[in-house]
C-alpha cells in the first residue's frame, strides 16, 4: 500500500485553522475546571488573541507563492489567505462584543467561544478547499458550529426557532450542493476542481444535461449560503433570533467564506463550462438580490432585521462583482487563474475580471468591519426583557443616543454611512471598486440598477442616524451599561471604517497580491 | 447486473421525495428525516457513479457524507428538543414568533 507523502509545506496553509482549533480545545478543557460562578472574563480575551494570531499568520501567507497542497485537495493562494484574514477579523471583533452580551444574560461559557473558533476554522479551511468533498465537509464544519451558536441562548422561544429554521434550510442547501457535486463527479469522474476542467469540457458536449443540472444545483446551494434572493427567506428570521454577536459573525464571516468557495468553484471549473452560463446566472441573482434586499429593508423598524435585509442587499452587490468575473470578449477563452500575469495583450475584459476579484475581496473586508461594528452597537442597546415582546431592536432604542452616548452614536453613524456607501468610509470605496469593474466588464445596465438600489438604501440607513441625532431621549429609557471590550471593538471598527475609507494604502497592496488565484 | 441508470433514477426520486418533504411536511422531525433522505440520495449517486467508473473517490465520499450526516443529526435533534421544550410542540406552523 502506497501512502502519499505529505511534508510540512502541505500543512502550512492550515496553520491559521490549527491555531484556532488549538485555542478552542484550550477553552473547552479549561471550562472543565471552572465552577458555575467562576470568572470567565479571560475567555473572550483568549479567543480574540487567538483570532488575532491566526489573522496575522494568514496575512503573512498572502505573500506566499500560490500552489496546490495536499495532493490537490487544497490550494494555498493569496486569495484564500486574504479571506482567512477577513474571517479572523470578523471573529476577533464579534468575540469582543459577545463578552458583555453573554454576561448580561448569565450565559458566558467556554463552549460559546470554542464554537465560534471552530466555525471560523471551518471558514478558513473552506477558503483553501480545492475539491468538492473537502469543500462540503468544511462547509458543514462551519455550518454545524453556527447552528449550535444560533440556538445557544436557551431561554425564550426565539433562539430555538431561529436555530431550527437555520438548521433545516442550511442542511437542505448543503444536501442540494452535495447532490450537485455528485452529478458533477458523475460527469467528470473526479471531484478535484482543477482536474475537472478538461473532462468537463468533454462532458458538456456528450452529456450537457448532467453537467448543467450539477452546476445549477451547486450554485443553488451556494446561493442559500450567501442568502441570495430567491433563496433568502431564512435570513431575516435567523439573523433576528440569533444572539447578536453570532449574527455579526454569520453576516460577515459565513458570508465571506461562502463567497470564497463560490468564487473558487466557478472560477476554477469556468473554463470547462460556457462562461455565459455563470455570467447569466450570477447577473440574475445579483439583480434580484440587490433590488429585493433594499426594498424589503425600507419598511423595517426593527434595526436588527433591517441589518439582515441590508446584508442580503450587500450580497447582491458582491454577486454583481462575481458576475463581472465571468465577462469575456466574444471568442476569448475564459481564464482567471494567475490573473497577475496580465500582459500587454490582455483584453479589457481580462483586466476587468482581475479588478472584480480585488473588488470582491476589498468589499468583503469593508463589509466585515462595518457590519460587525453595527451589530456591536445593536448588541449593547438591547435588553433581554424586551426580546419576547420583540421591541429590543426597535428604532426607538436609538432615539437621542447622541446625547446619552456620543461615542456610540458616532460609531453607529460611521457604520451606517459605510453601509450606505457614502464617502469618506470604507463602504464607499468597496462599492466604487465593484461597480467600476462591473462597468469595465460591460454590465452597464446592471450597474445602474445597483447604484439606484443603493441610493434607495440610503433612506433606511440614514433613518437610524436621524433617530440618534435629531430625536429626544424617550421617557423611561433604560440605563446603558458600558463594557470595555465591546467599546474597544467599536473603536477598532470605527477606526477601520474611517481610516481605510480615506487611506486604503496597505490594503491595496495586499489586494494586488490577493488578486492571484491559483495559477497553473 | 442492474444498470447504473436504475440507481441514478432511484437516487433522483429519493432526492425529489426529500425535497418536497422538506417543503410540504409540517412536523419538524419528518422535515429533518427528509433532509437526511436528500443526503442519502446524493450518497447513492456518488456510489453509482463510482461503480460505473471503477473509481474509489465516490466510495470515500460516501463515508465522509455519512460522518457529516451523523454530526448534523446530533445538532439537529438537539435543536428540535430545544424547540419542543420552549413551546411544547414541534409543528412548524407554530414557529412564527418573528414577523415581517
Interface residues (C-beta under 8 A of the other chain):
Chain A: X133 X136 X137 X140 X144 X147 X148 X151 X154 X156 X157 X158 X159 X160 X161 X162 X163 X164 X165 X167 X168 X171 X172 X174 X175 X176 X178 X179 X181 X182 X183 X185 X186 X189 X190 X191 X236 X237 X240 X241 X305 X390
Chain B: X8 X15 X18 X19 X22 X28 X31 X32 X35 X38 X39 X41 X42 X43 X45 X46 X48 X49 X52 X53 X55 X57 X58 X60 X61 X64 X65 X68 X71 X72 X75 X76 X78 X79 X80 X82 X83 X85 X86 X87 X95 X97 X98 X99 X100
